[in-house]
Amino acid sequence: MGDVALTMPVLDYLLTHNGPSCADYITKKTFKPLIEHHPAINHVYILDKDLSIGKLRRIIRKNKYLTLLDLHRNLRSYLLTLGFRDVHRIKKELIKRFLLSKFKIYRPPYPHVTQKYLKTLGVHENVIPSSSLYIPSEEEIRPENRDHYTQWKSGIRNLILAPGASKPSKMLPLETWEKVLEDISQEWDNILIIGNGKAEATWAEKISQGKKSLINMTHRLTLGELILFINQGTLFAGNDSGPAHLAALCGIKTVVIFGQTVPEYGFVPLNSPSLIEPPIHLVCRPCSHLGFDQCPKKHHLCMRSIDAQTLINEIRYLLREKSA
């Protein structure tokens, strides 16, 4: 999700220089709600069993695009674009990433991935660009979620917690999140818990019992609904994961926890979020930008060393800053 969200500055640039409906986009069905409402988008092609690589290649040939941007640069995108003219591919700098992960060898500069994306258009940005999401219609809220959405919208202080991540090693321990909730729950009109992992869903179900202001929406939201809920939030706190990118693009105060990952990988959410990192130096950090099912060193100190009070203090600071 984050990779797709971070292509927004590319669409912004195309809109500014080429006008509305100037670009077609190929992605997975899951991510379509992220980009289909952007005015630069003419059509979104969904790569799936009904629209194979072969069929998409025929579409590309028929449409005679002036330029093809490969912002993923993997085997699938190579197969899609092989043999076409004017294909501009992102330079991922995989060797620098490997040296950083495997041997902790730093070789700056480490440009943000959006800067790498923009280079495919010949644009060299010295600063990380800002951007925003184009929000879907509230009609996308399904009947079973409307009561929760109405309650959520009615709040003035709405806190979003995203305790999950794509891999367990990128997650702050759930007991730390529980301590955060115990301390700050009375300071918010509503607290929304989101995520699609089994661990956080089970935990959220347990702690939300009998607490009306604690809204558990784990495993209950489509991506379009998730964007709408996040857009009505006041502040977001979560791990280095897809929802953090959505929150930052929605323009709300955002706290992102970087444990095993580091900003140097180039995937920090846009619009200057607040970052929390381990308070201790770890010779094993960073270990991967993707994450693992468990800590390779078995201690998970990159996340366990971040205490609840650090997160609580940052949440309270950003709320005061917003209220000032």
N, C-alpha and C positions, 0 to 999 in steps of 0.2 A: 504493500500500500504506500509506503513512504517513497519508493522510487517514482511512482506515478504522481503522487502529490507534489514532488519536487520538480516536476516538469512544468508547473504553472508559469514560472518566469519565461519559459520558451513560448508558451501560448500567448502570454502578455506581449512579448516582443513581436510575434507574428501579427497580433491584432493591431498593434500600433503602426506597423510598417506595411501591412498588406490588407488591413480592413477585416470586417466580419466574414465568417464562414470561409476562411481561406485555407483551412487545413483539415485533412482527414487523419484519423488516429486509430492505430491498431493496439488492442489490449485484451485482457481477459474480461469475461462478463462481470466478474466480481467488482472490477474497478470502474466500470462504465459510469456510475453516478458521480464519480469524482471529477470527470472532465466533460461530460456531455452538455453541461449547461454553460460552459465557457463560450463567449460569443465568437471566438476564433474558430471554433469547431464547426465543420460542415457535416461530417459524418463519422461515426465511430464504428469500426469493424471489429467484430468479436471473434477472436481466434479460438475455435472449439471444434468438436467433431463434425459440425454441420458446415463450418467454413474452415477448411484445412489450409495448410501452407500452400498447396498447389493451387487451390481456388483463389487465395489471396494474391498469389503471384500473377494470376490471370487478370485480376482486378487492377493491380498496380500497372500491368502492361497496357490495359485498356484505357486507364485514366491518364496516362502519359504525364506523370508528375514532373515538375521542373526539378525538384529536389526531394531526396529521401533522407530523413534523419533517423539514424539508428542510435537510440539513446539507451539501449540495453546491452548491445554487443555480446550476445551469446550465440550458441549454435543455431537456435531457432531464428534469431534475427538475421544471421548470416544467410541461412537458407532462404529466407523471405526476400532478401535483397541481392543475392548473388547474381551477377551478370548485368545488373541495371547501372545506368550512368548516374553521375552526380549523387552518389551515396556518401553521406557524411556521418562518420561513426565517432562516438565518444571515445576519448582516450582515458582508460580507467586507471592507469598507473598501478597495475597489479603488483609489480615488483616492489614498489615502495610500501604498498599495503602488506605484502608478504614479509618484508624485512621488519616492519613495525610489529606485526602479530607474532612472528616466529622468534625473532632475535631482539626485539625492542630497540631496533636501530632507527633513529629519527633522521629523516632526510627531507627537511622542509624546503620549499613551501608545500602545504597541503591544501590545495584549492577545494572549495566546497563543490559538491557534485553539480549544483545548479550552474556554477561558473564553467564546469566542464561541458554541461549540456549546451550552454550558450555559445561555446567555442565552435560547436558544429555549425553554427550560423555565421561564424566569423566575428562574433562579438566577444570582446575581451573585457570583462568586468573586473575592476580592482577590488570591489566590495561585494559582499553577498547580497543579491537582490532581494527585495521584499515582494510579497504577492498576497493574493487572497483567493478564497473559494467563491464560486458562484453557487448560491444556496438553492437547493431544489424546492419545489412547492410543498406546502404543508399537507397537500392532498396525498403525499406519499406516506403519511402516517397511517398505518393500518388500524382498523377498528379496535383490535385488542390492546393497542398501545395508546389510544387517544386520552383515556383518563389520566394516565401517568404523564403524558405530554402536557395536558392542560394544567395539572398540578405543578409541573416543572416550570412552565411559562409564567405562572402566577408568582413565583418567588422572585425576590429582589437580590438575595444573596444565594447563588447556586454554585455548589462546588462539585466538580467532576473528578472522580478517582478512577484511574485505569491501572489496576494492580497486575495485569497480565502482560505478556510479551510473546513474540513468536517462538522463543525458546526459554525453558526454565532458568537457564543461567543468566538471562537478562532481567530477571525479576527480583525486586526487593522482597524479602521474606514477608509472607502474609501476616505474621505476628507483628511485624513493624507497622504495617498498614492498620492493623487493629488498634495499636497504641495511638496512632494518629487520630483515628476516629473517636476513641474514648476521650481524647483531650479537646477536640475542636467541634464535635457534633452539635453542641448547643449554640455555636456561633453562626450557623448557616440555616437558611430557610429550608433548603433541600440539599441532599447529598446524593449524587447519582453515581452508581457503580457500573462500569461497562467492561466488556471483555468477552472473548469467545473460548477461553481455555477452561478445561474441566476443573482445575484446582481453584481458580478464582471464582468460578460459578458456584461451586459447592460452598466455598467460604462465604460468599455474598448472600447466598440463600440462608445460611445459618445466622449471620449477624443482623440481617434485615428483618427478621421475624418480629412482628409487633411494633415496628418503628415506622410510622407513616412518612416521616421526613427522609428516611433512608430508602431510596428508590433503586431496587435491584433490576437492572436491565441487561444483565449478562445473558448471552445466548438468545436475546429477544429482539434484536434490532437488525434491519437491513442496513446496508451502507448509507443509503439515502436518509433513513431515519436517524442513524447515528450522527450524520452531519447536522441534521435539524436539531437534535437534542444538544449537541455540543455548541451550536451557534447560539443557543439560549442560555449558555452557562456564563458564570462570572469569572471562574478561575478553574484551571485544569492542573492536576498533578498526576504524573504517571511515569512509567518506565520508558526507555528508549524504544518506541514502538509506533505503529501506524497512527493510532488515535492522537498521539502527541503532535504529529504533523498536521492533522485536521484541526486541532485546537489552535495551533499557532496561525494557520491560514485563516481561521475564523476571526482572528484578531482579539482573542481573549487572553488574559494573563495565563502564562503557561510555565509550569515547572517540569523539567525533564531530568530523570535520574540516569546518569551514565555510570555503570559499574564496570562490567567487563569491556564495554566499548569506550571509545574516546572520541572527542570532537574531531581529532585529526583524520579520522576516516572520511570526513566530509559529508556526513548525513545529519547534521544538526538541523532541527526544524527551523523554518524561516521566521523572520520578523523578531529576532533577538529574544528568544525565550530565556528563562532563568535555568541554569544548569547546576545540578548537584552531583559531585563526584566524591569518591572515597577520601576520607580525611587522612589516610595513611599511604605511604609509598609501597607499592606492591611490585616486585620484580616480575611477576607473572602477568601483569596488566599492560597493554590489552592482549587478549588471547584470540579474539575473533570478532569480526563485525557482524557475523550471522548468529552466533550463539551455539550453545550445546544443550543436550538433554540434562547434563549435570556438569558441575564444575570439574575441569580436567585435573585440578589439584585437590579436589575433594573438600576444600575448606570454604569456598565461596566468600572469601573475605572482602572482595570488591563490593559486594552488596551487604553483607552482614556488618561491616564496619560503619555503614551509614545508619545512624540512629534516628528514632522517630522524632526527637526534638529538633534535629536539623531540618527535617521536612516541615514540621509544625511551624518553626520560626520563619521559614521562607514563605509558606502559605500566608501567615499573618502579616508579614512585611508587604507582600504584593497586594493583599486586600487593603491595607492602610494606604498604600500608594495609589490604588485605584480610587479609594474613597476621598483622597485629599483634593 
